[in-house]
Amino acid sequence: MKDDNIKNFFDRHKQKIEDEGFSERLFATLDCLPAPKPKRDNSMLVIGLSALAGFILFLITGGYQAVIDGLVSASGATTDIKLLTPEVIISLLFTGVTLFFIGKYALESD
């Protein structure tokens, strides 16, 4: 069917339903209702506290030393592929993800 056929069909079969003033009463009631108050969003607080707890655990357990060792080993891995250990890969991955999210945060904060 073409659009003109569909439009003609609905034009010929259009029905009017009497609502006896229901629409006017409904809209009059809706105009009187107060606007809903926005709910408080605590997600940023939860994210911040979780990030802080993770950072503190990272510092307490000495994770920074593992990352530094991995990055130092990564510089040596460019000369010999055998030096590319899982620790080096994980350190590079974490560094890349951290830099990505720092950049994303910087762009979104504007």
C-alpha positions in Angstrom: 0.0 0.0 0.0 1.1 3.5 -0.7 1.0 6.3 1.9 -1.9 8.0 0.0 -4.0 4.8 0.2 -3.4 4.5 4.0 -4.2 8.2 4.5 -7.4 7.9 2.5 -8.5 4.8 4.4 -8.1 6.5 7.8 -9.8 9.7 6.5 -12.8 7.7 5.4 -13.0 5.6 8.5 -12.3 8.3 11.1 -14.6 8.1 14.1 -15.3 10.7 16.8 -15.8 9.4 20.3 -17.7 11.6 22.6 -15.9 12.0 25.9 -18.5 14.3 27.6 -15.9 16.8 28.8 -13.5 14.1 30.1 -10.4 15.6 28.3 -11.1 19.1 29.7 -11.5 17.8 33.2 -8.4 15.7 32.9 -6.2 18.6 31.7 -7.6 20.9 34.3 -6.7 18.3 37.0 -3.2 17.8 35.6 -2.5 21.5 35.5 -3.2 21.7 39.3 -0.9 18.9 40.3 2.5 19.9 41.7 5.6 19.0 39.8 7.4 15.9 41.1 10.5 16.6 43.1 13.7 15.1 41.6 15.0 12.2 43.6 18.4 12.7 45.2 21.1 10.9 43.3 23.7 9.3 45.5 25.6 7.4 42.8 28.5 10.0 42.6 29.0 9.7 46.4 29.1 5.8 46.2 31.5 6.0 43.2 33.8 8.4 45.0 33.8 6.4 48.3 34.5 3.2 46.3 37.4 4.9 44.4 38.8 6.2 47.6 38.6 2.8 49.3 40.3 1.2 46.3 43.1 3.8 46.3 43.7 3.4 50.0 43.9 -0.4 49.6 46.2 0.0 46.6 48.6 2.1 48.8 48.4 -0.1 51.9 49.1 -3.3 50.0 52.1 -1.7 48.1 50.5 -1.9 44.6 52.3 1.2 43.5 55.6 -0.7 43.8 54.3 -3.5 41.5 53.2 -0.9 39.0 56.6 0.8 39.1 58.5 -2.5 38.8 56.3 -3.4 35.9 56.8 -0.1 34.1 60.6 -0.4 34.6 60.5 -3.9 33.2 58.4 -2.6 30.3 61.1 -0.3 29.2 63.5 -3.3 29.1 60.9 -5.4 27.2 61.3 -3.2 24.2 64.7 -4.7 23.6 63.9 -8.3 24.4 60.4 -9.9 24.0 61.2 -12.5 26.7 61.1 -9.8 29.3 57.4 -9.2 28.6 55.9 -10.9 31.7 52.3 -10.8 32.8 53.2 -8.2 35.5 54.5 -5.9 32.7 51.3 -6.3 30.6 49.1 -5.7 33.6 51.0 -2.6 34.6 50.8 -1.2 31.1 47.1 -2.0 30.9 46.4 -0.3 34.2 48.4 2.7 33.2 46.6 3.0 29.9 43.1 2.6 31.5 44.0 5.2 34.1 45.2 7.7 31.5 42.1 7.0 29.4 39.7 7.7 32.3 41.6 10.8 33.5 41.3 12.2 29.9 37.6 11.2 29.7 36.9 12.9 33.1 38.8 16.0 31.9 36.7 16.2 28.7 33.4 15.6 30.5 34.0 18.2 33.3 33.9 21.1 30.8 
